[in-house]
Amino acid sequence: MKISPFKLERYFDKYEFSAPYLLSSSDCEPLTLEELLSLDTSGISAGFGKTKLGYTESKGNPELREEICKLYTNLTPDDILTLVPEEGIFISMNILLEKGDHVVTTFPGYQSLYQVAVDIGCEVSKWEPDENLNFQVGDLQQLIRPNTKLLVINFPHNPTGSMLTEKELTQVVELARKNNITIFSDEMYRFMEYDEGNRLSSVSDLYENSISLFGLSKTFGLPGLRLGWLTTRNQEFMQRLITFKDYTTICNNALSEKLGIIALQQKEAVIARSLSIIQTNLAEIESFAKQNSSWFKWRTPKAGSIAFPKLDIQGSVMDFCQDLVNKKGVMLLPHNVYDFSRPHVRIGFGRKNLPEVLDVFNSYVKDSAVVA
Ligand SMILES: Cc1ncc(COP(=O)(O)O)c(C=O)c1O
């Protein structure tokens, strides 16, 4: 199988470590090692010096899987396979799909969620949001065919920040159940609901014929640990996932697993930290949006660290983003990297320096001729 370039990752690669101001990051402010260790109350870090830097258990450290299990209601540690989040997508698509299968996926989206299927030779139908960036279950219903094998969903959604209600998620699951369709549910932005009442169940808790993905990269501000997990109650899927992982990473990084246990034991504090940064930043963006409402079409999401406002500007959004990064060093992701035709940009508001970056963006906007 030949895999196509990942447009978003290639765009990031160009600017992530050279542009001084990132306005499209999807993760929350990464913790320093010092910050994370300061949260350790169970003494794990005291034993770090004695940690054997050998191979680790392929499914993941049992204590780590115990902690992950507490994030779910109907799972046991045996239903959890830890790995790198992106690896989880690649492996799942490979074990679930064959050439010729029909797949339905939320779109726009994180490219690997549909690109791996396309490159395997599947036919992929896109479940797209309406003008207000809301996903309608009725639209999904229209896309289901007798040979639909897999439904790929991602809520809270990258890049729009859109959510379903629990009732809508249940309808989606029932639709899949009725049509014997497997669901792959990317839940990387879970636990970032601004109102806990909007928190969605994990699909792996609701539906046996599913695989869910979550990890420490976004909500927990620890993408550098490269630690995530797949959850499924389908033991046949689990065996096939484990078998495939032998050809990718085999097992996790021993130190990341220990640091991951600390983060999960202290999840309330870590998540509260992320949400507090998001709340401060949202107030800043809302004020910017009010002043620029003629061209910057903002709506505050219900969850997550990203949104996808429409830009009503003269000329192309790609040119705007290029000029902005060249002149001011502010990186904004244009809609083109998502293969999405409507003129949107992804804004990330999980990082602490958002107010400073927004100031620089504002100084560009004030001098720009393309903004009415
Ligand atoms: C929706 C979604 N899924 C999966 C991933 C992959 O996570 P990671 O980069 O930590 O492997 C990302 C990263 O941006 C994402 O946004």
The ligand as an SDF file (V2000), in Angstrom:
LIG
                    3D

 16 16  0  0  0  0  0  0  0  0999 V2000
   -8.5450   14.0910   15.5290 C   0  0  0  0  0  0  0  0  0  0  0  0
   -7.1350   13.6380   15.7450 C   0  0  0  0  0  0  0  0  0  0  0  0
   -6.8630   12.3280   15.8150 N   0  0  0  0  0  0  0  0  0  0  0  0
   -5.6320   11.8690   16.0030 C   0  0  0  0  0  0  0  0  0  0  0  0
   -4.5600   12.7190   16.1140 C   0  0  0  0  0  0  0  0  0  0  0  0
   -3.1790   12.1560   16.2630 C   0  0  0  0  0  0  0  0  0  0  0  0
   -2.6210   12.4250   17.5220 O   0  0  0  0  0  0  0  0  0  0  0  0
   -1.0480   12.3810   17.7050 P   0  0  0  0  0  0  0  0  0  0  0  0
   -0.5120   13.4800   16.8480 O   0  0  0  0  0  0  0  0  0  0  0  0
   -0.8000   12.6250   19.1350 O   0  0  0  0  0  0  0  0  0  0  0  0
   -0.5650   11.0480   17.2510 O   0  0  0  0  0  0  0  0  0  0  0  0
   -4.7750   14.0950   16.0270 C   0  0  0  0  0  0  0  0  0  0  0  0
   -3.6480   15.0530   16.1040 C   0  0  0  0  0  0  0  0  0  0  0  0
   -3.7370   16.1950   15.7360 O   0  0  0  0  0  0  0  0  0  0  0  0
   -6.1040   14.5750   15.8450 C   0  0  0  0  0  0  0  0  0  0  0  0
   -6.3870   15.8770   15.7650 O   0  0  0  0  0  0  0  0  0  0  0  0
  1  2  1  0
  2  3  1  0
  2 15  2  0
  3  4  2  0
  4  5  1  0
  5  6  1  0
  5 12  2  0
  6  7  1  0
  7  8  1  0
  8  9  2  0
  8 10  1  0
  8 11  1  0
 12 13  1  0
 12 15  1  0
 13 14  2  0
 15 16  1  0
M  END
$$$$
